[in-house]
Amino acid sequence: MNLEINFKSKFPRDILNEIKWKGGYDLSKCTIYYILFGIHLQEINMKNFGLIYAILASVTWGLVYVIAQKVLTKVPPITLLLTEFIIAAIILLPIAFFNLDSIKSLDKTTFILIAFTSIMMLVANFLIITSVKLLGAPIASTLEISYPFFVVLFAYLFFRTPINLYFLLGAIFIFVGSLIIIKLE
């Protein structure tokens, strides 16, 4: 199958609309395969995908908070967290199978950073799930959304990432706004 795409399109949806399948094309060149398995297609503007993923993550987290609040009336936070990770493992293991080379090629430093990130994600998920149970989804999510302030702080402290004044101001406004909303509750 041959694939013809006009890569001058600005939006991923335009690129997807221009995909034309003809006989004998390698599946690894398919955009859907890219989304599922992370194959790098340099011709596609990755920033557009990043924006789409960020918006979808925001919508998904909004749904997660509301459903978690309901679930947490029946189970403790650790049960919800454990169930989430079991289901995630079932879904991700087949995908990992297709990425074994990238996993095997990890250097020691990268593996340690991935392990640390995984532990931090586990802790963060446990803390937010417990917060949803104790405070409710609206208050917990409002406080949790102040994390951009900490992203700026830790990026500077750990990696000496330059601090953009506008991003810093935005992060501070989010943090202060979260505190104001909590005080009004």
N, C-alpha and C positions, 0 to 999 in steps of 0.2 A: 504494500500500500504506500502510495506517495502522499506526502503532506505538503500542502501549499499554504503558507501563512504570510500575510503582509505584516512584517514586524515594525512598520512605521506607525501602526496604530498606537494610540496613547493609553488605551484602557485594556486590561485583560479580557473584559467581556467582548471587546471588538476583535481581539485576537482569537478568542474561542469561537466567535461567530464566523471567522474566516477559515476555520479548519475544514479541509475538504479531504475526505478519505478516498483513497483509491487502493487497489489490491497490493498486498505484500509489505506493509509498513511495520517497522519495529515498534513494539509497544512502549519501549523505554523513551521514545521521542514524543509520546502523548502527554499533553499538559496535565491530564488527570493523573497519570502515572507520576508526573513531577510532584503534584500536590500530595499524593499519598506516600511516595518513596524518596522525595527530596533530590531527584536528579537535577543537576544544575543546567539550565538552559539560558545561556548568556544573552540570547537575542531578546528575551522577555524582560521588560523593565521590572526588576525585582522590587523596587520601591512601591509600585502599584500593588503588588501582591502583599507586601508588608502592611500597607494601609488597610487593605481588605481584611487581612488576618487580624489586625488590631481591632477593627470594628466588630468583626465576628466574635472575637474573644470577649469583648465588652458585653455584647448581647448575650453570649453564652453564660458569662459569669453572672449577669443579672438574673437569668433563669435559674442558675445553680443556687444562688442565695435563697430565692423564694422556695424552691423545692426542698432544699436542705432544711430550712426552717420548719417545714411541714414534717419531714422525715424525722427530725431531731425531737419531735414530740413523742416518738415511739421508740427510738434507739439512742444509745449514748454516742457521743462524737467519735470515739475510737472505733465503734462498729461501722459507722458510716465511712470513716477513713479507710479502714481495712477492706471493706467491700469495694470502695472506689479503686483501690490499688489492685485488687484481685481482677476486677473487670478490665482495668487498664492493661494489666499483664497479658490477659487473654487476647486483647485486641492488638497489643504491640508486639508480642512474640512473633507472629507470622511476618510482620513488617520488618522486624529485626533480622529475620532470616535472610531477607534480600539485601541487607546492609552489613553482613558479617565482615566483609573486607574492611569497611571503615571502622568497625569496632575493633577488629584484630590489629589494625595499624595505629591505634592510639598510643602515644608516648606516655611515660609515667606521669609527667606533670599534668597533661590533659586529663588522664584518667582520675587523678586525685581531685582536680577541679570539678570534674563531672560528679564524682562521689560526694564532694562537699556540697555542690549545688543540689543534688538529689536529697541529701539529708536536710538541707535548709528548706527545700520545697515541702518535704514531709512535715517538718516542724511548722512552717507557715500555714500549710493546709490544716493541720491539727488545731493551731491557734485560731484561725478564722472560723473553722467549723464550731469550735467551742464558743467563740464569741457570738456566732449566730444563735446558738442555743441559749446563751445567757442574756444577750441584748436584743435579739431579733434581727432579721435580715436588714431592714432599713438603716438602723444605727450602726450595726457591724460593718456594712458595706460602705457607709459614709466615712467611718474612721479608717477603714482599710484603703480607701481610695487616696489617702494622703501619702501613699508610698512614693510618688515621684520625688518628693522632697528627699527621701532617703536614698533614692537612686542617684540623684545629683551628688549628695554627700559621699556615698560609698564609692561612686565612680571617681570622684576626685581623690579621696583618701587612698584607695587601693591602686588605681591605675593612672592617677594624675591627669585624668580627662579634664580638659579646660572647661570651666563653668561658663555657659552662655547666660548672660544677664537675663534675657527674656525667659529662658527656661527656668532659671532659678526663681525669678519673680512669680512665674506661673505656678511652680511647685509650692512656693510659700503661700500664695493665694489659696491653693487647693487645701493645704494643711490648715491654714487659719479658717477657711470656710468650713472645713469639716468640724473644727472645734466650735465654731459659732453655731452650727446646726445642732451639735450635741448639747450645747448649753441651752438652746431653745427647747429641746425635748424635755 
